[in-house]
Amino acid sequence: MAEQIKFTEEEVSEINTLRQNVANVFTRLGQLQIEKNRRISEIENVEKGIIAEHQNLIEQENTLFQGLNKKYGDGNYDPNTNEFIPSEKETESIKETKE
């Protein structure tokens, strides 16, 4: 049987310091992973809310333009002048109705 060798106090201290540092790194990595998952979850929830809000705005826009289209017919709105310009087809059908 081989003779046992005892490490010096300095060597034991280095080993213990290294083991503690490795344990600290693993602890920090675990904490970071938990925090990362929490933040990703928060961001995804905010994203879902914004997507739902956007979908709601699309529905409002569709409802508004359907109503305006029924009232005024096809055409273009100029936001600079706040004027509605009927399309050529609408203008012709309005003329035909008046005649």
C-alpha positions in Angstrom: 0.0 0.0 0.0 1.2 3.4 -0.9 2.2 5.8 1.8 -0.4 8.5 2.5 0.6 12.1 2.0 -1.0 15.0 3.8 -1.6 18.2 2.0 -0.2 21.4 3.6 -2.6 23.8 5.2 -1.9 26.2 2.3 -2.9 23.5 -0.3 -6.0 22.6 1.7 -6.9 26.2 1.9 -6.4 26.6 -1.9 -8.6 23.6 -2.6 -11.3 24.8 -0.2 -11.2 28.3 -1.8 -11.5 26.8 -5.3 -14.4 24.6 -4.3 -16.2 27.6 -2.6 -15.6 29.7 -5.7 -17.0 27.0 -8.0 -20.1 26.7 -5.7 -20.5 30.5 -5.8 -20.4 30.5 -9.6 -23.0 27.7 -9.8 -25.2 29.6 -7.3 -25.0 32.8 -9.3 -25.7 30.9 -12.6 -28.8 29.4 -11.0 -30.0 32.8 -9.7 -29.3 34.4 -13.1 -31.3 31.7 -14.9 -34.3 32.2 -12.5 -34.1 36.0 -13.0 -33.8 35.5 -16.8 -36.9 33.3 -16.9 -38.8 35.8 -14.7 -37.9 38.7 -17.0 -38.7 36.8 -20.2 -42.1 35.9 -18.7 -42.8 39.6 -17.8 -41.8 40.7 -21.3 -44.0 38.0 -22.9 -46.9 39.2 -20.8 -46.4 42.8 -21.8 -46.0 41.7 -25.4 -49.3 39.7 -25.3 -51.1 42.8 -23.9 -49.7 45.1 -26.6 -50.7 42.5 -29.3 -54.2 42.4 -27.9 -54.4 46.2 -27.8 -53.2 46.3 -31.4 -55.8 43.8 -32.4 -58.5 45.9 -30.7 -57.3 49.0 -32.6 -57.5 47.1 -35.9 -61.1 46.1 -35.1 -61.9 49.7 -34.2 -60.4 50.9 -37.5 -62.3 48.3 -39.5 -65.6 49.3 -37.8 -64.9 53.0 -38.3 -64.0 52.7 -42.0 -66.9 50.3 -42.7 -69.3 53.0 -41.3 -67.6 55.8 -43.3 -67.6 53.7 -46.4 -71.4 53.0 -46.0 -72.0 56.7 -45.4 -69.7 58.2 -48.1 -68.8 55.4 -50.4 -65.3 54.5 -51.7 -62.7 57.2 -51.7 -59.7 58.7 -50.0 -59.3 60.8 -46.9 -56.7 63.6 -46.9 -55.6 64.1 -43.3 -53.9 67.4 -44.2 -57.2 69.0 -45.4 -59.7 66.8 -43.6 -61.4 66.3 -46.9 -62.9 63.1 -48.4 -62.3 62.6 -52.1 -64.8 60.1 -53.6 -63.3 57.6 -56.0 -64.0 58.0 -59.8 -66.5 55.1 -59.6 -68.4 56.7 -56.7 -68.4 60.1 -58.4 -69.9 58.6 -61.6 -72.6 56.7 -59.7 -73.5 59.9 -57.8 -73.9 61.7 -61.1 -76.0 58.9 -62.6 -78.3 59.0 -59.5 -78.8 62.8 -59.9 -79.7 62.5 -63.6 
